[in-house]
């Protein structure tokens, strides 16, 4: 599942969509999730959109907040 499916029909500007896509990809990478069809990926996508809607505009910050709000710990970079 791609975040794009959830963003279809939204009234977001292209740069906002790009920011959310970047935050989504970064969050999945941090959580070592590679299967975008995994139900957890959809939960992550919805949380990224929620955090982005709160006014946070930096993909790295969105990713950090999503991980915190989901209550999971970031895995160390490899």
C-alpha positions in Angstrom: 0.0 0.0 0.0 1.4 3.3 -1.0 0.7 6.5 0.8 -0.3 7.9 -2.6 -3.6 5.9 -2.5 -4.6 7.7 0.7 -3.6 11.1 -0.7 -5.6 10.7 -3.9 -8.2 13.5 -4.2 -6.6 15.5 -1.4 -6.3 19.2 -1.8 -2.6 19.2 -0.8 -0.1 21.1 -2.8 2.5 19.0 -4.7 5.3 20.1 -2.3 3.2 18.9 0.7 2.6 15.5 -1.0 6.3 15.2 -1.7 7.0 16.0 2.0 4.6 13.3 3.2 6.0 10.7 0.7 9.5 11.4 1.9 8.4 11.2 5.6 6.6 7.9 4.8 9.6 6.4 3.0 11.9 7.5 5.8 9.6 6.1 8.5 9.4 2.7 6.8 13.1 2.7 6.4 13.6 3.5 10.1 11.3 0.7 11.0 12.9 -1.7 8.5 9.6 -2.2 6.8 10.1 -3.1 3.1 6.7 -4.6 2.3 4.3 -1.8 1.5 1.5 -4.2 1.4 2.1 -5.0 5.1 -0.9 -3.7 7.2 1.6 -1.9 9.4 2.6 0.2 6.4 -0.9 1.5 6.1 -1.0 2.4 9.8 2.3 4.3 9.2 0.9 6.1 6.2 -2.2 7.2 8.1 -0.1 8.5 11.0 2.3 10.3 8.6 -0.7 12.1 7.1 -2.1 12.9 10.5 1.2 14.4 11.8 1.7 16.2 8.5 -1.8 17.8 8.8 -0.8 19.1 12.2 1.5 21.6 10.5 4.8 19.8 10.7 6.5 20.4 7.4 9.9 18.6 7.7 9.9 15.0 6.6 12.5 14.0 9.2 10.5 15.6 12.0 7.3 14.0 10.7 9.0 10.6 10.7 10.4 11.1 14.2 7.0 12.1 15.6 5.2 9.2 13.9 7.7 6.7 15.4 7.2 8.3 18.8 3.4 8.4 18.6 3.3 4.7 17.4 5.3 3.9 20.5 8.1 2.0 18.7 11.8 2.4 19.0 13.9 3.3 16.1 16.3 0.6 15.0 19.9 1.7 14.7 21.1 2.6 11.2 23.0 -0.1 9.5 
